[in-house]
Amino acid sequence: MSENKIFKRDFSMVIIGQIISLFGNAILRFALPLYLLNQTHSSKLFGLVSAVSFIPMIILSPIGGIFADRINKRNIMVILDFSTAGLTLLFSFFLGKTDLVILVIITLIILYGIQGAYQPSVQASIPALVSPENLVSANSAVTLVNSLASLIGPVLGGAVYGFYGIRPILFISIICFFLSAVMEIFIHIPFDKKPSEGSIFSIAKNDILESIRFIKTQRPIIAKVTLFIASINMVFSALIIIGLPVIITQHLGFDESLGNQLYGYCEGAMAAGGLLGGLLSGILSRKLNIRQSYILLYLCALSIIPIGTALMFTLPGMISYIIILLCCVLMMAASTIFSIEMMAYVQTITPSHLIGKVMSLALCLTMCASPLGQALYGYIFELFHASLHLVLFTAAALSCCIAYWSKKVFAKLKD
C-alpha cells in the first residue's frame, strides 16, 4: 500500500465518524440558539447567551489538547460522542418543564465545552494517521467533511425546524452522536502512553506551561498569528454569528417559519463556501503561498459591504437575502482556505509530542475574543436596529485594518 495514500482504513473511519457526529452537532447548534431567538425576540439576550456558551470551548480547548497528547484519542472521541447524545436526551426531557433561557444556556455551555475538548483529539490524530507531506490534503479532507456536515445540517435542520419545531431536531442529533460513538470504537490511532507524575492538575499546569514556553521561546510567530486571528474573530466572525440570524429572521420582512428556513439555507450556503474552500485548498495545496494569506482576510472583510449596502437601500427582502447568500459563499471559501493554511503551518512547525497541546492553546487564544464580540454585537444590533448597515460598514473597515496589519506578520512565515 502506498505510503502517500491518505484514505487508509483508520483515517477513513475518522472521516466517516466526523461526518455523522458533525451533522448531529450542526443541526443542534443551529436549532438551539435560533429557538431561543424565536422565543425571546431579543438580539441582546441572543448575543449574551451565545457569548456565555462559547466560553467553555475556549477554556476546555487547552485541556482537550492535554488529553489528546496523553490519552488515546479514539477513547476521547467515543466518550464525548456518547456524552453529547446523553446531554441532548436530557435537554429533550426538560424542555417545557423548566425555564427556557437557563436550559438553553446550560445545554449550550456543556455542548460547546464538549466540542472544545473533542476537536483537539481530531486535529492531533491527523499527523498520526497520514504522512507529513499529506498534512494539508488531510486537513482539507477533514475541513471538507466539516463543511459538508455544516451544509446539509442547517439546510435539513432549517426545513425540519421550520415545519415541525425543535423536538425532531433533538432526536436526529441523539441518533447521530450515538452512531458516531459506536463506529469510533473500531478506530485504531497510534498512541504511546507517556509517563506522568503528580496529580492531574499538576500535569495540566506543566503541559500548558510547556506549550507556552514552546510558543514563546521557539515559535513566537505562532503568538503573533493567533493575536490577529483573535482580532478577526472578535470583529468579523462574531458579527456573522450574531448578525446573520438577526438580520434574516427579524429585518428582511419574512414570517418566522420562512425566516427560520431561509436562515438554515444561509448556514448551508456558508458551509458550501467552506466546502469550496476545502476543495480549493486540496487542489492548490502545492501552490498556495502562506505569506499572501492576508489577501484572504481582505476578501472576508469586503464580503460584508454588499450586505450592508442592501440593508442601507432597503432592497426587497428576497433580493437582500440572495446578496447575503452569495457573500456568505465568498467569505467562507476565503476563511476556510485561510484556516487550513494556518492549521497545516502550525502542525508542520510543531514537534509531534506537542501538537495537541500547542494547537489547542493556539485555538484557545484565537477564540478568546469571540465571546466579547458576540455579546457586544448582540447589544449593538438591538441599539442600532434601524441602521444595521452602519454596523456592517464599520465591521468591514475594522476587518480591513486588521488584514493590512497582518501582512507584516505573514511576510515572516515560511512555506
Summary of the structure (lengths in Angstrom):
residues: 415
radius of gyration: 20.6
end to end distance: 28.8
largest distance: 64.7
contacts: 1529
relative contact order: 0.16
helix: 84%
strand: 0%
